[in-house]
Amino acid sequence: MKKKLVSALLALCFVIGTAGVSMAAKLKCTVDAVDGETVTMTCKKADKLKAGDKVKVTPPKKGGAIEGC
């Protein structure tokens, strides 16, 4: 009985964890203008956003040579 309860709890945790990840939307955007702390972007599928949504912006990585030993 205890083993079934633990299995059910682990399955529930997995379902809750994956539900949070699936809510995040990935959009491709182009920066149009930067004015102080205000950034204007044009995004594909922008209809998924609404005013006041918090978004995470990751700047593109600069490619370069990696030097090692």
C-alpha positions in Angstrom: 0.0 0.0 0.0 2.8 2.4 0.9 4.6 1.6 -2.3 1.5 2.5 -4.4 1.1 5.8 -2.5 4.7 6.8 -3.1 4.4 5.8 -6.8 1.2 7.9 -7.1 2.8 10.9 -5.5 5.9 10.7 -7.7 3.6 10.5 -10.8 1.7 13.5 -9.6 4.9 15.5 -9.1 6.0 14.6 -12.6 2.7 15.7 -14.2 2.7 19.0 -12.3 6.3 19.6 -13.3 5.8 19.0 -17.0 2.6 21.1 -17.0 4.6 24.2 -16.0 7.1 23.7 -18.7 4.5 23.2 -21.4 3.0 26.6 -20.6 6.1 28.6 -21.7 5.9 29.8 -25.3 9.0 30.3 -27.4 8.8 33.2 -29.8 11.2 34.4 -32.4 11.6 38.2 -32.3 13.5 41.0 -33.9 14.6 44.1 -32.0 13.3 47.2 -33.8 14.4 50.0 -31.4 16.0 50.5 -28.0 15.3 53.7 -26.1 16.8 53.7 -22.6 15.2 50.8 -20.8 12.4 50.4 -23.4 12.9 47.8 -26.1 10.5 47.5 -29.1 10.4 44.1 -30.8 8.5 42.5 -33.7 7.6 38.9 -32.9 6.1 36.0 -34.9 3.0 34.6 -33.2 2.8 37.6 -31.0 -0.9 36.9 -30.4 0.2 34.5 -27.6 1.2 37.6 -25.6 -0.8 40.2 -23.9 0.0 43.5 -22.2 1.6 43.0 -18.8 3.1 39.6 -19.5 6.5 39.0 -18.1 9.0 37.6 -20.7 12.5 36.4 -20.5 14.8 37.6 -23.2 18.1 35.9 -23.9 20.5 37.8 -26.1 22.2 35.9 -28.9 25.5 34.3 -28.0 28.6 35.7 -29.7 30.3 33.0 -31.6 34.1 32.9 -31.2 37.0 30.6 -31.1 37.5 28.8 -27.8 41.1 28.4 -26.9 42.3 25.6 -24.7 45.5 24.0 -23.6 
